[in-house]
Amino acid sequence: MNIFQVAYKNLLRRKTRTLFTIAGIMLSTWVLVTLLGFNRGYEQSLNENIEGMGFQIVLTAKGCPYEAATLMLKGGTGLRYMPEALVRDVAGRAEVAAATEMLMHAEFDPNKGENGGTIVYLGIDPQTYPALKPYLQFNQGEWFDTDSAAEVVLGYEAAELEQREAGDAMLLPGSEQEFKVRGVLKRTGTQDDGMIFLPLKSAQNIFHKTGQLTMLGLRLKQDVDQTAFEEELYTLPDVQVVSMAQVKNTILSLVASAKVIVLSIAFIAFLIAMFGVLNTVLMSVFERFQEIGILKSLGALPKDVFQMILIETTLLCALGSLAGIILACLFSGFSEMAIRYLLPFAPNGSLIIIGWPTLLFAFSSITLVGLAGGVYPSLRAAAIRPLDSIRSAE
């Protein structure tokens, strides 16, 4: 007797129930793969966004550390300022490999988009800033030559929003002077895409912040003890030290808390798969009570019946998990769009990364959990006595 063939035909005899069971396992697998892919992609995108800052340490005016982190990552509102003379000595210290001064300014423009939008301007030193941001490449043009030129460089998204190209002229808030678009950057997938860069001195004059800065970005030499250096900076008055390592650890600790929720939902998907298989296979055993008794009376051993029911369970789980994996891969882009709609402050980069380890884990775990749910029905079927099944027909 070919047990595999018998198990396969038993599933085909109840097509509707088999399809619904496979659909339940498929949806559970889809949820599991998507959540695990999101878990990995979100953390990787955060890492890339923070690493893409180009600075190891940033000095800002004293305030809430979370506001400072928002300032670094998204150019948040409520900006604080500090005198440039206060931090200029830090840039010249022996431990510092490179430093750059910045002045950030945010303006709400009611004419941008349907409901208006906030435009973020960043005054930079063209001699030091590009060296700390080597990934910034140009679609058109180049950086301005001096820190007081009447020129701007647009991030990729800012250029699309402003509808400007290199060589065009544009007005900035607070200034009647036209600024020439010196260049347009390529897309980076970071917060820099939405920035409008202009020379530091020009920004200080236009926004009436002469002699003030919002940030000083630092990169240390390789042999420098960053922790010890930060401890020394903490003694500076009215200055807050924002370590990118600390920001990263803080954000990832929050992500770790979210992982608990993600894993809880994944566990629920496991339970749905297991109980769905248990219900289907157990009902199948009860309906085939007499049939199984006849098989045993014809010479089938308890282990043969056990293997037959377990094979049915394996087929259901394998087909359902494979279908779920295919569904998760096909609709990963749609899932990412939905996540970005629900999480407007999601990091740039791919939020869902589905690799082979994730797929193998999902397939094996769903299949094993389903098999665990099929053990009890298999034992019940193996324990059926032929005489009891014949009596039940009377």
Secondary structure, 3 states (H helix, E strand, C coil): CCHHHHHHHHHHHCHHHHHHHHHHHHHHHHHHHHHHHHHHHHHHHHHHHHHCCCCCEEEEECCCHHHHHHHHHHCCCCCCCEEHHHHHHHHCCCCEEEEEEEEEEEEEECCCCCCCEEEEEEEECCCCHHHHCCCCCEEEECCCCCCCCCEEEECHHHHHHHCCCCCCEEECCCCCCEEEEEEEECCCCCHHHHEEEEEHHHHHHHCCCCCEECEEEEEECCCCCHHHHHHHHCCCCCEEEEEHHHHHHHHHHHHHHHHHHHHHHHHHHHHHHHHHHHHHHHHHHHHCHHHHHHHHHCCCCHHHHHHHHHHHHHHHHHHHHHHHHHHHHHCHHHHHHHHHHHCCCCCCCCCCCCCHHHHHHHHHHHHHHHHHHHHHHHHHHHCCCHHHHHHHCC
